[in-house]
Amino acid sequence: MSELQRIETIMTEFLMLAKPKISSYEFVSLPSVLNETVELMQPQATLCDIKLSVKLADKGSVVYGDKNRLKQVFINMLKNAIEATTGGGEVTLSYNEGNGIQHIAIQDTGCGISQDRLERLNQPFYTTKENGTGLGLVVTYKIIEEHDGKIEVESELGEGTVFNLYFPAREAEDVDSTNNGNADWNFTN
């Protein structure tokens, strides 16, 4: 039964990459989605003896996107961070907004990722997990791009990893329905 579930997971992730999905776009509050995600992932963190710290602004601007797909991104990112961190470690999720950019940082105190592996993170079927499909981060990158976002990864072996996700900060009146919410925005470090 577990192998059938694994096959289903692989096929679902593969289809998400191969077949365009019609998304239900609306104005989504990232802090709200993050809070829902933390509630879902807190039991897994507790079970693995990982402290899950959350630092979220009360509310932020909106993203024009699909709430369920964004939640899938955050679940995948937190799951990876928890799995990379040994018992007694910590995973920190933070959200802030400034200069027209919404920034989400997911940081773990895990084993870190070597430079050669960092370069391959967005490569389909590349995985370091025994039962991994190598599609989770590929799907994550794709969803972030669909939401006009960007992702950067910082890691040092033995020190942990930080995934930085950036989305444009928008107000509902900023989004033109003729361009599906995709507005040009400049991203600088």
Backbone torsions as a table, in degrees:
resi	resn	phi	psi	omega
1	MET	NA	-39.8	-179.3
2	SER	-65.7	-34.5	178.0
3	GLU	-68.5	-36.7	176.4
4	LEU	-64.6	-40.1	177.3
5	GLN	-64.4	-39.7	178.4
6	ARG	-63.8	-43.0	177.5
7	ILE	-62.2	-41.8	178.6
8	GLU	-61.9	-41.5	178.4
9	THR	-62.4	-45.6	179.3
10	ILE	-60.7	-46.6	-178.6
11	MET	-65.0	-40.7	178.8
12	THR	-61.7	-47.2	179.6
13	GLU	-65.1	-40.7	179.6
14	PHE	-62.9	-43.9	179.9
15	LEU	-65.2	-33.3	177.8
16	MET	-63.3	-32.0	178.7
17	LEU	-80.0	-40.2	-172.1
18	ALA	-82.9	-34.0	-173.5
19	LYS	-114.0	122.3	178.0
20	PRO	-60.9	136.0	-179.0
21	LYS	-102.0	135.1	175.4
22	ILE	-80.5	115.0	-176.4
23	SER	-98.4	154.1	176.2
24	SER	-98.8	93.2	-176.5
25	TYR	-85.1	139.4	177.7
26	GLU	-154.8	176.0	176.2
27	PHE	-80.0	122.6	-172.9
28	VAL	-122.2	132.5	174.6
29	SER	-87.2	117.2	-179.2
30	LEU	-62.5	-43.0	177.9
31	PRO	-58.3	-35.7	178.6
32	SER	-65.1	-45.4	179.1
33	VAL	-65.4	-39.9	178.9
34	LEU	-62.9	-42.4	177.5
35	ASN	-60.8	-42.8	178.3
36	GLU	-62.6	-40.3	-179.2
37	THR	-66.0	-42.5	179.3
38	VAL	-61.7	-40.9	177.6
39	GLU	-59.7	-38.5	179.0
40	LEU	-70.7	-37.4	-172.4
41	MET	-91.6	-15.1	-178.0
42	GLN	-57.5	-43.2	178.3
43	PRO	-60.4	-39.0	179.2
44	GLN	-66.0	-40.4	178.3
45	ALA	-63.3	-44.8	179.7
46	THR	-62.2	-43.8	179.5
47	LEU	-60.5	-34.3	-179.0
48	CYS	-91.6	7.5	-178.9
49	ASP	58.5	42.8	178.2
50	ILE	-113.0	131.5	175.4
51	LYS	-81.4	123.7	178.3
52	LEU	-104.6	105.3	-179.9
53	SER	-97.6	138.6	-177.3
54	VAL	-128.6	129.3	178.5
55	LYS	-129.9	91.6	-176.3
56	LEU	-118.5	141.6	169.7
57	ALA	-67.5	151.8	-178.8
58	ASP	-57.7	-42.4	177.0
59	LYS	-154.6	162.6	-179.3
60	GLY	-142.4	-170.8	174.9
61	SER	-71.3	-179.1	-177.8
62	VAL	-105.5	163.0	169.2
63	VAL	-118.2	138.3	175.4
64	TYR	-87.8	105.3	-175.2
65	GLY	-170.0	-166.8	-178.4
66	ASP	-101.0	111.8	-176.1
67	LYS	-57.3	-42.9	-177.6
68	ASN	-67.5	-38.1	178.5
69	ARG	-70.4	-37.0	175.8
70	LEU	-64.5	-41.1	177.6
71	LYS	-62.5	-37.8	177.2
72	GLN	-60.1	-40.9	177.8
73	VAL	-59.2	-50.5	-175.2
74	PHE	-69.0	-35.2	175.5
75	ILE	-63.2	-46.8	-179.4
76	ASN	-61.8	-43.6	-178.7
77	MET	-65.0	-44.7	179.4
78	LEU	-67.5	-39.8	178.8
79	LYS	-60.6	-45.5	178.1
80	ASN	-61.6	-42.5	-179.5
81	ALA	-64.3	-42.0	179.2
82	ILE	-64.6	-43.6	-179.3
83	GLU	-66.8	-28.1	-179.2
84	ALA	-83.0	-11.1	-175.5
85	THR	-105.9	133.3	179.2
86	THR	-82.4	163.7	-179.6
87	GLY	-51.0	137.1	-178.2
88	GLY	90.2	-7.7	179.6
89	GLY	-81.2	-172.9	-176.5
90	GLU	-139.3	142.3	172.1
91	VAL	-120.9	128.1	-178.8
92	THR	-117.0	130.2	176.8
93	LEU	-115.5	124.4	178.8
94	SER	-132.9	151.8	178.3
95	TYR	-135.1	132.9	169.5
96	ASN	-148.0	168.0	-176.5
97	GLU	-139.2	139.5	176.4
98	GLY	-175.4	150.5	178.4
99	ASN	53.8	37.2	176.8
100	GLY	77.0	12.2	-178.5
101	ILE	-126.9	134.3	171.6
102	GLN	-97.5	126.7	-175.4
103	HIS	-118.6	127.8	174.9
104	ILE	-118.7	127.8	176.9
105	ALA	-118.0	129.5	175.6
106	ILE	-118.6	109.8	-172.9
107	GLN	-119.0	136.7	176.6
108	ASP	-125.4	161.9	176.9
109	THR	-104.4	32.6	-176.8
110	GLY	-78.4	-158.9	-173.0
111	CYS	-76.0	-14.9	-177.9
112	GLY	82.1	173.3	-177.0
113	ILE	-129.1	131.0	178.6
114	SER	-68.8	158.3	-177.8
115	GLN	-58.2	-42.1	-179.2
116	ASP	-65.5	-33.1	177.4
117	ARG	-76.3	-34.3	177.3
118	LEU	-57.3	-40.3	-178.0
119	GLU	-68.2	-17.5	-176.3
120	ARG	-105.8	3.5	-174.1
121	LEU	-57.6	-34.1	-176.9
122	ASN	-96.1	16.0	-179.7
123	GLN	-91.1	123.9	-179.6
124	PRO	-57.5	140.1	176.6
125	PHE	69.9	6.2	175.0
126	TYR	-87.5	124.2	179.6
127	THR	-148.0	152.1	174.2
128	THR	-110.1	-2.0	-179.6
129	LYS	-88.5	143.7	-179.6
130	GLU	-59.5	-42.0	-179.2
131	ASN	-110.2	20.1	-179.4
132	GLY	-77.6	156.0	179.0
133	THR	-96.5	-20.9	-175.7
134	GLY	78.0	15.9	-179.3
135	LEU	-116.5	-16.7	-175.4
136	GLY	-58.0	-51.2	-179.8
137	LEU	-72.3	-30.1	176.8
138	VAL	-63.0	-45.6	177.3
139	VAL	-62.9	-42.4	179.9
140	THR	-59.7	-48.9	178.5
141	TYR	-58.6	-42.0	-178.0
142	LYS	-64.0	-44.4	-179.6
143	ILE	-64.5	-41.6	179.2
144	ILE	-61.5	-44.1	178.0
145	GLU	-62.7	-39.3	178.1
146	GLU	-61.4	-24.8	-179.6
147	HIS	-100.5	22.0	176.9
148	ASP	60.4	29.9	-179.2
149	GLY	-103.3	173.9	178.4
150	LYS	-135.1	155.1	-179.6
151	ILE	-134.8	137.8	175.5
152	GLU	-132.5	145.3	-178.3
153	VAL	-123.7	132.5	173.9
154	GLU	-121.3	133.5	180.0
155	SER	-154.7	149.9	174.7
156	GLU	-139.5	130.6	-179.0
157	LEU	-56.3	132.2	179.3
158	GLY	80.0	-6.7	-176.8
159	GLU	-111.9	-25.3	-178.3
160	GLY	117.1	-176.2	-173.9
161	THR	-138.0	147.3	173.7
162	VAL	-126.1	123.5	170.8
163	PHE	-100.7	119.0	177.9
164	ASN	-104.0	121.7	178.7
165	LEU	-112.3	133.1	-178.6
166	TYR	-123.3	131.5	175.9
167	PHE	-130.6	148.6	177.0
168	PRO	-67.4	141.7	174.9
169	ALA	-86.0	124.0	-177.7
170	ARG	-130.3	150.4	169.3
171	GLU	-104.4	152.5	-175.5
172	ALA	-53.5	-37.7	-177.8
173	GLU	-74.7	-12.2	178.3
174	ASP	-77.5	-17.2	-172.8
175	VAL	-93.3	123.4	177.9
176	ASP	-92.1	121.4	-175.9
177	SER	-64.0	-17.5	-179.2
178	THR	-77.1	-17.8	179.2
179	ASN	-113.6	21.4	176.4
180	ASN	55.9	29.6	176.0
181	GLY	84.2	-3.6	-179.5
182	ASN	-80.7	108.8	177.8
183	ALA	-112.4	147.9	175.6
184	ASP	-72.2	136.9	175.9
185	TRP	-147.6	149.0	-178.7
186	ASN	-98.4	134.1	179.9
187	PHE	-115.8	123.9	174.6
188	THR	-135.6	148.9	178.8
189	ASN	-73.6	NA	NA
